[in-house]
Amino acid sequence: MINRNKLRIDIGTSNTAVNSAYWFDKISNLTVCGVEPNPINISELRATPEELPLDYKLSVGEGIVSNKGEKICTLKEKNNQFILIEGAIDCGEEREQNFYCTNEINRGCSSLYEPVNIPYGIETENIIKVNTFSLDSLVEKLNWQNEMCIDYLKIDTQGNDLNVIKSCQKYIHLFAFIQLEFFTRGEYANIDEEKTELAQFNKTKLLMEERNFACVMRDHSDALFVNMGLIEFISYTKIDESNHSYQSSNWFEKWCLRNPELYKRLTNGQEVPFG
């Protein structure tokens, strides 16, 4: 049974679910749905590691959250819940598609698109069939379509992030924050991507603005957006450091400094600690 208090979605967990682990460290009474297509990554998420990594990691089997090589907490201690779904998000009807699994140098570079120009010796190890489905259908599978809000959506699919957004036509208004990767630097074949970072960001920004999302902050490949239709709701539920992802916490702090009026609306005029 799903905890109905708070929901976040982590699309592309890789083998550590670093964002999910970060959230579980900061928040109680939270459900995170993780979506991951690579079966090796899923096996490593479910396994008990012999040695904990230095970065955040979620060990699903035992429900352990760790960081800097040490256990921080368990899901049970904070009444948290993790739902792991094997598959990939894409536009269209549910179907099977080819999925390119990269080697152990970085299995997080696996993608629905063929890697063609990734540095550091990262290359395709094998090609498998995976089940793909829309983000709309995932919201319905979680039975969240009638709730007020989904706190946070993190997307990292190595080239398919905009299609994930496009696959959510009925429920995109539910997401308070969306973090995505907008530029892959030509590392994958057959992606509808502009040649420059700026051109691809502008394309992404327009897509999100059409859905009533404003850009909070971006770096060279990732961007964070806030749902302008949920500003008052976000303010009422009180923004704090737990509303960021592992990667975006510093982005949000810098954006708030640049946008003091909207920051006041988001936080209801209260000072907010940043993590």
Phi, psi and chi 1 to 4 in degrees:
 res  aa     phi    psi   chi1   chi2   chi3   chi4
   1 MET       -  134.9 -172.1  172.3 -175.8      -
   2 ILE   -81.8  134.1  -64.0 -180.0      -      -
   3 ASN   -62.4  121.5 -179.4  -28.2      -      -
   4 ARG   -88.5    2.4  -53.1  -53.8  -63.4 -176.4
   5 ASN   -72.9  -55.5  -69.7  -28.4      -      -
   6 LYS  -142.9  144.6  -55.4  168.1 -167.2  168.2
   7 LEU  -134.0  136.0  174.7   66.4      -      -
   8 ARG  -130.8  152.9  -63.6 -173.8  176.0 -151.9
   9 ILE  -123.6  129.9  -62.5  177.7      -      -
  10 ASP  -118.4   97.1 -174.2   -5.7      -      -
  11 ILE   -95.1  114.5  -61.8  177.2      -      -
  12 GLY    91.4   71.2      -      -      -      -
  13 THR   -79.6  -19.0   63.8      -      -      -
  14 SER    57.6 -147.7 -167.7      -      -      -
  15 ASN  -102.8    5.2   60.9  -13.2      -      -
  16 THR  -124.9  -16.9   60.2      -      -      -
  17 ALA    50.1   53.4      -      -      -      -
  18 VAL   -61.1  -39.9   60.3      -      -      -
  19 ASN   -68.1  -42.2  -77.7  -80.8      -      -
  20 SER   -60.9  -43.8  -62.7      -      -      -
  21 ALA   -62.2  -41.7      -      -      -      -
  22 TYR   -60.2  -45.9  176.4   83.0      -      -
  23 TRP   -61.2  -43.5  -67.1  -27.7      -      -
  24 PHE   -66.0  -27.5  -73.1  138.1      -      -
  25 ASP   -68.6  -34.1  178.2   28.0      -      -
  26 LYS   -94.9  -23.6  -55.4  -65.7 -178.1 -176.8
  27 ILE  -127.4  146.0  -47.8  171.0      -      -
  28 SER  -110.1  163.2  -61.5      -      -      -
  29 ASN    56.2   44.4  -55.4  -50.1      -      -
  30 LEU  -119.9  139.5  171.5   68.9      -      -
  31 THR  -109.5  130.9  -66.4      -      -      -
  32 VAL  -118.3  131.0  173.8      -      -      -
  33 CYS  -102.0  116.7  175.2      -      -      -
  34 GLY  -100.8  136.1      -      -      -      -
  35 VAL  -119.9  125.3 -179.7      -      -      -
  36 GLU  -147.6  127.3  173.5   57.4   42.3      -
  37 PRO   -89.2  -27.0    1.3   14.7      -      -
  38 ASN   -76.5  116.4 -170.7  -40.7      -      -
  39 PRO   -63.4  -29.2   19.5  -29.8      -      -
  40 ILE   -68.9  -42.7  -64.7  178.1      -      -
  41 ASN   -60.3  -41.0  -72.4  -18.6      -      -
  42 ILE   -64.3  -42.7  -72.2  175.5      -      -
  43 SER   -61.2  -40.4  -65.4      -      -      -
  44 GLU   -71.3  -31.5  -68.3 -176.5    4.5      -
  45 LEU   -65.2  -38.8  -80.6  171.4      -      -
  46 ARG   -80.5  -21.1  -71.8  174.0  171.6  157.4
  47 ALA   -79.9  160.9      -      -      -      -
  48 THR   -92.2  113.9  -58.8      -      -      -
  49 PRO   -69.3  144.7   25.4  -32.7      -      -
  50 GLU   -69.0  -33.0  -64.8 -179.0    4.0      -
  51 GLU  -138.4  130.0 -176.3  176.3  -15.5      -
  52 LEU   -75.9  137.1  -66.3  173.1      -      -
  53 PRO   -73.6  169.3   28.2  -34.5      -      -
  54 LEU   -76.2  -24.9  -65.8  179.6      -      -
  55 ASP   -89.4  174.8 -147.8  -19.3      -      -
  56 TYR   -60.3  141.0  -87.7  100.0      -      -
  57 LYS  -149.9  142.0  175.7  175.0  172.5   55.8
  58 LEU  -108.1  123.2  173.9   63.8      -      -
  59 SER  -101.8  100.5  -58.5      -      -      -
  60 VAL   -64.6  -39.8  176.9      -      -      -
  61 GLY   -55.4  -45.2      -      -      -      -
  62 GLU  -101.3   -2.7  -64.2 -174.8  -13.8      -
  63 GLY    66.0   38.0      -      -      -      -
  64 ILE  -104.6  132.8  -67.2  174.7      -      -
  65 VAL  -105.2  129.0  176.7      -      -      -
  66 SER  -132.3  160.0   61.4      -      -      -
  67 ASN  -158.9  145.0 -171.2   26.9      -      -
  68 LYS    54.8   36.3  -61.7  179.3 -179.5  178.1
  69 GLY    76.9    8.9      -      -      -      -
  70 GLU  -131.3  147.8  -63.0 -178.5   -3.4      -
  71 LYS   -68.2  133.2  170.9 -174.7  167.6 -176.9
  72 ILE   -98.7  -49.2  -61.8  173.2      -      -
  73 CYS  -165.0  174.8   62.2      -      -      -
  74 THR  -115.2  160.0   66.8      -      -      -
  75 LEU   -61.9  -39.9  -60.1 -174.6      -      -
  76 LYS   -63.1  -39.7 -174.3  175.9 -179.3  180.0
  77 GLU   -59.3  -31.7  -71.9  169.1   -6.3      -
  78 LYS  -110.7   14.1  -56.9 -176.7   73.9  172.5
  79 ASN    55.3   42.6 -167.2   33.1      -      -
  80 ASN  -103.2  163.8  -74.0  -27.6      -      -
  81 GLN  -144.0  137.8 -179.1 -178.2   23.8      -
  82 PHE  -123.9  126.8 -174.8   75.2      -      -
  83 ILE  -112.7  119.2  -59.8  168.1      -      -
  84 LEU  -104.8  122.3 -179.5   57.8      -      -
  85 ILE  -116.3  127.2  -65.6  179.7      -      -
  86 GLU   -89.5  120.0 -174.2  169.3   -0.8      -
  87 GLY   154.7 -174.3      -      -      -      -
  88 ALA  -134.0  150.2      -      -      -      -
  89 ILE   -95.0  133.2  -52.7  -68.5      -      -
  90 ASP  -156.8  166.8 -162.6   16.4      -      -
  91 CYS   -69.0  160.5  -66.2      -      -      -
  92 GLY    90.8 -174.2      -      -      -      -
  93 GLU   -72.8  158.8  -62.1  -63.7  -39.7      -
  94 GLU   -61.7  131.6 -173.7  167.8  -20.0      -
  95 ARG  -163.6  173.8   64.3 -162.7 -174.3  -81.1
  96 GLU   -95.4  140.3  -80.2 -165.2  -16.8      -
  97 GLN  -138.2  161.2  -67.0 -168.3   61.2      -
  98 ASN   -68.0  143.4  -74.9  -21.5      -      -
  99 PHE  -135.6  130.5 -173.3   78.5      -      -
 100 TYR   -97.1  110.0  -62.3   84.5      -      -
 101 CYS   -89.7  121.7  -60.0      -      -      -
 102 THR   -85.6  167.7   49.3      -      -      -
 103 ASN   -77.2  179.9   55.2   22.4      -      -
 104 GLU   -68.5  -12.3   62.1 -177.8    1.6      -
 105 ILE   -58.4  -41.6  -63.9  173.5      -      -
 106 ASN  -161.7   93.9 -169.3  -17.7      -      -
 107 ARG   -71.5  -13.5  -61.1 -163.6 -168.4  -79.7
 108 GLY   -69.6   -8.6      -      -      -      -
 109 CYS   -89.2    2.4  -68.2      -      -      -
 110 SER   -61.6  149.8  -57.9      -      -      -
 111 SER  -159.6  160.9  175.5      -      -      -
 112 LEU   -69.7  -15.6  -71.9  169.3      -      -
 113 TYR  -105.8  149.0  -65.4   94.4      -      -
 114 GLU   -73.7  123.8 -179.4 -177.6    5.1      -
 115 PRO   -67.6  131.8  -18.5   31.9      -      -
 116 VAL  -129.2  -19.1  -69.3      -      -      -
 117 ASN  -148.8   43.0 -168.2   31.0      -      -
 118 ILE   -93.1  130.8  -55.2 -179.8      -      -
 119 PRO   -75.2 -177.5   27.0  -33.0      -      -
 120 TYR    66.4   21.8  -46.2  116.2      -      -
 121 GLY    78.4   13.5      -      -      -      -
 122 ILE   -80.9  123.2  -60.5  168.8      -      -
 123 GLU  -149.1  171.0   55.6 -171.5   25.6      -
 124 THR   -68.7  128.4  -58.6      -      -      -
 125 GLU   -93.3  -41.8 -172.9  173.3   67.5      -
 126 ASN  -160.8  163.9   62.3  -34.0      -      -
 127 ILE  -115.6  127.4  -55.9  171.6      -      -
 128 ILE  -125.7  170.2   63.6  172.5      -      -
 129 LYS   -97.5  132.6  -67.5  -71.9 -174.0 -179.5
 130 VAL  -127.7  154.7  -60.9      -      -      -
 131 ASN   -82.5  130.6 -171.8   43.2      -      -
 132 THR  -117.8  147.6   63.4      -      -      -
 133 PHE  -153.7  164.1   44.7   89.6      -      -
 134 SER   -82.0  161.4   69.1      -      -      -
 135 LEU   -67.2  -35.5 -176.2   53.6      -      -
 136 ASP   -55.3  -46.3  -86.3  -23.9      -      -
 137 SER   -67.1  -31.9   69.7      -      -      -
 138 LEU   -66.1  -43.6  177.0   62.1      -      -
 139 VAL   -57.9  -40.5  172.6      -      -      -
 140 GLU   -70.3  -37.3  -69.3  174.2   -9.2      -
 141 LYS   -61.1  -35.1  -74.1  177.4 -176.2  177.7
 142 LEU   -83.0   -5.2  -63.9  169.5      -      -
 143 ASN    57.1   45.3 -166.0   26.3      -      -
 144 TRP  -111.9    5.1 -148.5  -92.6      -      -
 145 GLN   -66.6  -19.6   63.0  -90.1   27.1      -
 146 ASN  -104.3    7.8  -63.9  -41.2      -      -
 147 GLU   -85.4  167.8  -58.8  -67.6  -25.0      -
 148 MET   -72.2  -36.0  -74.3  -69.0  -64.0      -
 149 CYS  -163.5  149.3  176.1      -      -      -
 150 ILE  -112.1  117.6  -61.5  171.8      -      -
 151 ASP   -53.8  -47.3  -78.6   10.7      -      -
 152 TYR  -155.0  137.6 -154.9  104.2      -      -
 153 LEU  -122.6  119.3  169.8   65.0      -      -
 154 LYS  -110.1  126.6 -177.0 -127.0   88.6 -177.6
 155 ILE  -119.9  128.9  -46.6  171.5      -      -
 156 ASP  -149.0   85.3 -171.9    2.3      -      -
 157 THR  -112.1    8.3   63.7      -      -      -
 158 GLN    57.7   62.4  -54.9  -57.3  -53.1      -
 159 GLY   109.5  -10.3      -      -      -      -
 160 ASN  -112.9   13.0 -154.2   46.9      -      -
 161 ASP   -61.7  -40.5  -67.6   33.4      -      -
 162 LEU   -68.7  -32.4  -63.2 -167.2      -      -
 163 ASN   -68.3  -31.2  -78.2  -23.9      -      -
 164 VAL   -61.6  -45.3  171.9      -      -      -
 165 ILE   -61.5  -45.6  -62.9  -63.7      -      -
 166 LYS   -64.3  -25.2  -67.8  174.8 -176.3  177.3
 167 SER   -77.6   -2.9   80.0      -      -      -
 168 CYS  -115.1   83.4 -167.8      -      -      -
 169 GLN   -93.9  -31.0  -61.8 -175.9   23.0      -
 170 LYS   -89.1  -29.5  -66.8 -170.9  -72.0 -174.1
 171 TYR  -124.5   12.2  -53.4  120.8      -      -
 172 ILE   -60.4  -27.1 -166.0   71.8      -      -
 173 HIS   -67.7  -13.1   64.1  -80.5      -      -
 174 LEU   -79.8  -20.7  -68.5  177.7      -      -
 175 PHE   -84.3  124.9  -66.1   95.8      -      -
 176 ALA   -76.1  -47.8      -      -      -      -
 177 PHE  -128.2  141.6  -70.3   91.1      -      -
 178 ILE  -131.6  123.8  -64.0  179.2      -      -
 179 GLN  -111.9  131.5  177.0 -170.8  -29.8      -
 180 LEU  -144.8  163.1   55.0   79.1      -      -
 181 GLU   -98.2  118.2 -178.1 -177.9   51.9      -
 182 PHE   -99.8  -12.7   65.8   87.0      -      -
 183 PHE  -141.7  129.0 -168.2   52.7      -      -
 184 THR  -111.4    7.4   64.1      -      -      -
 185 ARG    59.6   31.7  -60.1  173.1  -66.5  -82.6
 186 GLY    71.6   21.8      -      -      -      -
 187 GLU   -86.2   -4.9  -65.9  178.4  -10.9      -
 188 TYR  -132.3  149.3  -64.2   87.0      -      -
 189 ALA   -84.3  148.9      -      -      -      -
 190 ASN    63.7   29.6  -58.9  -42.9      -      -
 191 ILE   -93.6  137.8  -64.9  179.0      -      -
 192 ASP   -79.5   79.7 -178.4   19.3      -      -
 193 GLU  -129.7  138.9 -176.0  173.7   87.2      -
 194 GLU   -67.6  161.3  -57.9  -64.3  -33.0      -
 195 LYS   -76.2  -26.8  -68.8 -176.1  178.5 -179.5
 196 THR  -114.4  155.2   68.3      -      -      -
 197 GLU   -58.8  -45.2  170.0 -161.2  -34.6      -
 198 LEU   -64.9  -43.7  179.8   57.9      -      -
 199 ALA   -64.0  -39.8      -      -      -      -
 200 GLN   -71.1  -35.9 -177.7   60.9   23.2      -
 201 PHE   -63.9  -44.4  169.9   71.3      -      -
 202 ASN   -61.3  -38.1  -72.9  -26.1      -      -
 203 LYS   -62.7  -43.7  176.4 -179.6  175.7  179.5
 204 THR   -66.9  -43.9  -56.8      -      -      -
 205 LYS   -59.4  -42.1 -178.2  171.2  175.4  -77.2
 206 LEU   -64.0  -43.9  177.2   60.8      -      -
 207 LEU   -57.7  -42.4  178.5   80.8      -      -
 208 MET   -75.1  -36.9  -62.8  -57.6  -68.6      -
 209 GLU   -64.4  -33.8  -73.9  175.8  -13.4      -
 210 GLU   -63.0  -20.9  -70.1  171.4  -13.2      -
 211 ARG  -104.9   13.8  -70.5  155.6  175.2   79.1
 212 ASN    70.9   34.9 -158.2   26.3      -      -
 213 PHE  -112.6  138.6  -77.9   78.7      -      -
 214 ALA  -108.9  143.5      -      -      -      -
 215 CYS   -74.3  127.3 -176.8      -      -      -
 216 VAL   -86.8  -47.9  170.6      -      -      -
 217 MET  -167.1  156.6 -170.8   57.7   67.3      -
 218 ARG  -146.3  158.7   74.0  174.2 -178.4   94.7
 219 ASP  -118.0 -147.7   61.9   12.5      -      -
 220 HIS   -76.9  -14.6  -63.8  -62.4      -      -
 221 SER  -142.3  -17.8   59.0      -      -      -
 222 ASP  -120.4  153.9  -67.0   81.1      -      -
 223 ALA  -144.2  151.6      -      -      -      -
 224 LEU  -119.0  131.4  176.4   64.2      -      -
 225 PHE  -124.1  147.3  -65.0   86.3      -      -
 226 VAL  -116.2  141.3   61.9      -      -      -
 227 ASN   -78.8  110.2 -174.2  -19.2      -      -
 228 MET   -67.5  -23.0  -62.5  -56.5  -67.9      -
 229 GLY   -75.4  -11.4      -      -      -      -
 230 LEU  -113.2   14.3  -72.3  176.6      -      -
 231 ILE   -56.0  -48.3  -70.2  -65.4      -      -
 232 GLU   -66.7  -36.8  -57.0  -53.9  -33.8      -
 233 PHE   -65.7  -41.7 -179.6   82.8      -      -
 234 ILE   -61.6  -41.4  -67.5  168.8      -      -
 235 SER   -62.9  -45.1  171.2      -      -      -
 236 TYR   -63.2  -37.6  176.0   76.3      -      -
 237 THR   -86.8    0.9   53.9      -      -      -
 238 LYS    67.9  107.1  -60.7 -169.3 -172.8  -53.2
 239 ILE   -75.3  134.4  -65.2  -66.3      -      -
 240 ASP  -143.3 -168.3   60.2   16.2      -      -
 241 GLU   -62.2  -22.4   65.1  175.0    2.1      -
 242 SER   -70.9  -12.1   65.5      -      -      -
 243 ASN   -82.9   -1.7  -77.5   83.1      -      -
 244 HIS   -96.3  164.1  -45.1  -50.5      -      -
 245 SER   -94.7  173.3   75.6      -      -      -
 246 TYR   -54.9  -40.0  175.5   65.5      -      -
 247 GLN   -83.1  -32.3 -177.9  176.8   17.6      -
 248 SER   -96.2    1.2   68.8      -      -      -
 249 SER   -59.6  -43.0   56.4      -      -      -
 250 ASN   -69.9  -33.6  -71.2  -26.3      -      -
 251 TRP   -58.7  -47.3  -63.9   -8.2      -      -
 252 PHE   -64.4  -39.9 -168.8   77.6      -      -
 253 GLU   -61.2  -46.1  179.4  176.6    7.1      -
 254 LYS   -65.0  -40.0  -68.6  174.9 -176.7  176.0
 255 TRP   -63.7  -40.6  176.9   79.5      -      -
 256 CYS   -62.6  -36.4  -73.1      -      -      -
 257 LEU   -66.6  -31.0  -66.0  174.1      -      -
 258 ARG   -85.8  -17.4  -69.4  168.3   51.8 -163.3
 259 ASN  -129.6   65.3  -61.7  -89.3      -      -
 260 PRO   -62.6  -34.2   21.0  -32.5      -      -
 261 GLU   -68.8  -46.6  -68.4  -54.6  -45.3      -
 262 LEU   -68.5  -33.6 -172.8   51.9      -      -
 263 TYR   -58.8  -42.0  169.9   65.5      -      -
 264 LYS   -63.1  -39.2  -72.0  178.8 -178.2  178.1
 265 ARG   -65.7  -40.8  -69.7  179.6   63.7 -165.9
 266 LEU   -65.1  -38.0  -79.9  168.1      -      -
 267 THR  -104.4    4.7   61.5      -      -      -
 268 ASN    59.3   33.6 -156.0   20.8      -      -
 269 GLY    79.8    7.1      -      -      -      -
 270 GLN   -96.3  149.5  -57.4  -61.0  -49.4      -
 271 GLU   -70.0  140.9  -70.2  -67.1  -33.5      -
 272 VAL  -123.8  128.4  174.3      -      -      -
 273 PRO   -77.6  139.5   28.3  -33.0      -      -
 274 PHE  -107.2  141.7  -66.5   98.5      -      -
 275 GLY   -93.4      -      -      -      -      -
